Amino acid sequence: MPVARILGARGSAATESEGVVGSETTQLLIFALGAERFALPAGDVREVVRAVAISRLPKAPPILEGVVNVRGAVVPVLDIRQRFGLPSRPVDPDQHLILAHAGPRLVALRVDRATELVSVDRAAIESPSRSTPGAEYVAGIAKLPDGLLVIHELERFLSLDEAERLDAALAVAP
């Protein structure tokens, strides 16, 4: 499912056209955590919205920051700062939530900002080395003119144990 909206720096919604992308390119949503940039395959992203208050869940795995209400649906928010070994930050209305699919599950990722949707030549994306720490979460590394960009694979982001503990925590959520 392609990205329907990307919030600009001032919070206005910008519509992304469904232009045909050739098989030699892939679309990526770039986001920032502090000074670091990361990306997700745009096909995994449903939308980007402003960050809102996050409700904590008892007995949730550490990867779960809490849950948010998105148009009546309870959506788990993954703590990607914790996963990446970055310092935690309180929720700020200038931050974004990226709503994306991690396999069959809709999740939210709280990021400092979603910056842009780009098309990248597939030849510029290398597979991560299996010996690289954290490679199990990485779909590839894009070589862009302004530096390297790690592309994350949300489907593998949760371990089986984390997914089971998340399901159990969500089952008792009000």
Secondary structure, DSSP 8 states (H G I E B T S, - for coil): ----EEE-TTS-EEE-------TTEEEEEEEEETTEEEEEEGGGEEEEEE----B--TT--TTEEEEEEETTEEEEEE-HHHHTT-------TTSEEEEEEETTEEEEEEESEEEEEEEEEGGGEE---TTSTTGGGEEEEEEETTEEEEEE-GGGTS-HHHHHHHHHHHHT--
